[in-house]
Amino acid sequence: MHIAARKGLAGEAPVTEEDVLRFTKIKEYLNKHYHHNSFVNLLKMQIDAVSEGRVEMTMPVCSDTHTNLYGAAHGGAIASLADTAMGIACATLKKRVVTLDLNINYLRGVTVQPSIRAISAVIHNGSRTIVTECEIFDGENVLLAKARGTFFVIGRFEGV
């Protein structure tokens, strides 16, 4: 079952006005900080939606930035999107993390296109480690890749 279709994860959609305001503030905070990240900017990643333990991001697949020798998306660009989305899912819990382990399965080749979408959710929120999953889809909602990451908690985000 796809992350987007699951119920009961830590990242269900906000239901109260207070939740909407809190996640709007978190999204603004994360956008402000990631706006200064040169790697995220190079790959043109964008945060589209956040909720507790969950994030949706997009990234274009441009021929001059994201492709390999064969004109398809480079696996490193796809893995970077997954890693970033999973790390931001952790950040929605106000935890600063670094990647301990990342596994990705590439299910289909990714062609040059205006946007691919990553949906990431926390599946284990521990005090020292967090485990996440990420699925990456094309514009037709076809699953392109699936990743799982383990992150080490190094601190907390203040001011969110």
N, C-alpha and C positions, 0 to 999 in steps of 0.2 A: 504494500500500500504506500502511496506517495505521501510525503510529509504534508503537502498541501491538503490532502484529503483526511488526514488523521484528526481525531478529536481527543481531548484529554491531555495533550502535551502542555508543557509549561508555557507555550506560546499561543494559546487561544486568543482570538480577537478581543480587544477591550470591550466591555459592555457598559461601563458607567462613564459619565462625563468626566469624572475625576481620573479614570484610567486613560481616557483620550488625551486629556491635558498633560498627564504625566509622561505618556509615550511621545507626545509632540515635543515636550521639553527634552527628553532623552534623544530623540532624532535630531533636534537642532544642535544639541551638545556634540553628538557624534559627527554630524556633518561639519561643524565648525572645526573639530580636531582633525578629521580625515581630509578636509579641504587643504591642509598644509602637508599632506603626505605625498611626496613626489612619486612614489611607486604607484599608489592608487590613482593619482592624476595621470601618470603615463599610460596606464591601462584603461583610463576613462571609466572607472567603476563609480556607481552611484547608489546611495542608500535610498530605497523607495518606500519601505514601510518597516516599522519596528513595533514589537509588543514584547511582553516579558519572556525572555529566553528564545526569541524568534526574530528573524530579519529576512527581508526580501531585498535583493540588490540586482542591478542590471549592469551589463558591460557590452559595448559593441564588439563585433569581431571585424576589425579593419585590416585590409590587406597590407598596409604599411607598418602596422604595429603588432598585431596579434597572431600572424600566421607563420607557419614553418616553411621549409624548402618546397613543399608540395602544394602550398596555397591553402591549406586547411589550418584551422586554429591550432596553435602550438599547445601541447599538453601543459606546459608550464603556465601559460596564460589562464587556462581553465582551472588548474590547481590553485593558482593565485586567487582567482575569484572565489573558489570554495573555501580556501584558508581564511581569506578576509571576511567572508560572510559568516563563517563559524566563529571567528574571533569577535566579530561585532555582536553575534547572538549572545556570547558570554558577557560582552560589555553592557548589554541591556539589563543584566543582573547586577550592574555596577561593579563588576570585577575586572581588574586588569590581568591579562593573561599572555602567556607565550605558548607557542605550539610545541608539544612534546612528541606527538605522533600524528601523521596524516596518511590516510589511505584513500586512493581514488580509483574508481573503475570507470574507464571511458567506454561508453556503450555504443556511441555512434560518432562518426566523423562530424566535425563542426565546420560549416562553410562560412565564408564572409557573409555577414548579415548585420542589420541595424542594431540588434540587441539580443542577448541571451539573458536568462533570468535565473538567479540562484535563490533558493529558499532553504534557510538553515534553521534548525531547532536544537535546543539543548535537550539531551535525553538523560543526563545525569549531572546534577548540580551539587558537587561536593565542596567541602571547605578548602581542599588543596588541589583537586583536579575537577575538570568539567569535561564531559563527553558530549559531542555534538554530531549531528548528521546534516548533510547538505545534498540537495538535488539541483541539477542544472538543466534547464529546459530551453528549447528554441522558441521562436515566435509562434509556432503552431502547437505549443505545449507538448512537444515530443521530448521524452527524457533522454538527455545526452550523456550525463555523467552522474555518478553517485559517490559521495565521499563521507568519511567518518574521521573525526579528529579528537584527540585528547589534548587538553590544554592545562598548563600549570598556572595556578593563581599566584600572582606576584604582588597583589595589592588591590586597592579599591579606587574607583573613580569618585572624586569628591566634587561637590557642587552640582550634582544631578538630582 
